[in-house]
């Protein structure tokens, strides 16, 4: 509880929260929030200069070498080192 109180106090003073950095198409994207939808991840990536569009298909790259599709309304718990690929919906690669 002590850490929650300290964090709440820092937030009320306007101090910066610790940012989480993920990768989208090998480019860093930073978040303050700990949970984001697929749509929010794409919007943040676009706003931070990643050359994708909102209608791209988002995939989370998993540690075992596979990937999973993240739908626009799917929530993702964000943490450091997450990697995503966003591809055009008509890309057949």
Secondary structure, 3 states (H helix, E strand, C coil): CHHHHHHHHHHHCCCCCCCEEEEECCEEEEECCCEEEHHHHHHHHHHCCCCCCCCCEEEEECCCCCEEEECCCCEEECCCCCEEEEECCCCCC
